[in-house]
Amino acid sequence: MTETAPVTRAPEHPVDPATGLRAGTFALGTFADETRAFSALVTADGMVTDLSDRFHDLHEVFADWTTNLQFLEEVWTDSSRPTRPLTELRALPPLSHPNLLGAGANYKTHSAQMLTKNAFNQHNRRVGETDEEFFQRNLAFMERRSREGIPFAWVGMHSSLVGATDDVVLPALGDEPDWELELGVVVGGTGRFLTPDEATGLIAGYTIVNDLGTVDQFRRTDIPWGFDWMGKHQPAFKPAGPFVVPAEFFTLDDTIRTTLKVNGQVMQDWPTGDMIFDPAQFVAYASEHVRLTPGDIIFMGSPPGNGKHHGRFLHDGDVIESEITYLGRQRNRCVAEVLQGRKPHFGRFPTD
């Protein structure tokens, strides 16, 4: 299949090698040393300012984002405050208990790939149609969807979140643990029935989320509706962070790329410009159906290049390295789940 990435430009601003952040900016995070966890401001060159004298956690920061952003900008420019190197600390998930919303099928190319290859859609293939012809027809359908369609969302569990350098635990149930590196949108307010223009004002910042799932434990055959989302919410299946970058420092344009490697091999490398619905559209859609709260995280969907596409899934000992332009980096080692004498009562559900 001809899968040509949209044209991109080189990043307009330099990236600081210490953090992967845009040089001359700051971000927020939650970190731990040997004694405690705390919320903090991080400069692009990797110096950390403890914010625990003002904020219990980042949920408090986003609860009054406009006011607190002014305070954070003052902290950023205050050279008298004590700092410490980021390298001394462990990154935790930036937010500990956000509501999670996921944008499903939100990249044109990835969605067209799934419609072309997955068994559930083969009844739509025309007689004699090649993979390339079917793919191009599915891609055209996704182009129409971006102009005329409606976003699709699923709901996640914050108990699946782990830090940007924590281990990814491969669960005992499922043989095909897969990755999907995604842009995360952090909500800084609430509202109902917002327009996309209004929704832009609710976007406080951006982060990185790897939306892992056991893809062989997803489409089941013993229920009439066929889907089971539990395989996306296993413990340690959502590495997040390490930072939340304020929206003022991040422009979603054709310079932003999503890149993921497994054991050094590039698996995903795609521009965010291939999204079907942008963050403001998705926040507006979400506001029609749920009550958004400050600190909620919305995953904006996966670009192409997941394990299902490559025919290669995650195994014990694999190392995942992930990056989104200006948002930082993740590095996660995969480890097999240890059951400690326990065993599943129900086990795997039927998939064929």
Secondary structure, 3 states (H helix, E strand, C coil): CCCCCCCCCCCCCCECCCCCEECCCEEEEEEECCCCEEEEEEECCCEEEECCCCCCCHHHHHHCHHHHHHHHHHHHHCCCCCCEEHHHCEEECCCCCCCEEEECCCEHHHHHHHHHHCHHHHHHCCCCCCHHHHHHHHHHHHHHHHHHCCCCEEEECHHHEECCCCCEEECCCCCCEECCEEEEEEECCCCCCCCHHHHHCCEEEEEEEECCEECCCCECCCCCCCECHHHHCCCCCEEECCCEEEHHHCCCCCCCEEEEEECCEEEEEEEHHHECCCHHHHHHHHHCCCCCCCCCEEECCCCCCCHHHHCCCCCCCCEEEEEECEEEEEEEEEEECCCCCCCCCCCCCCCC
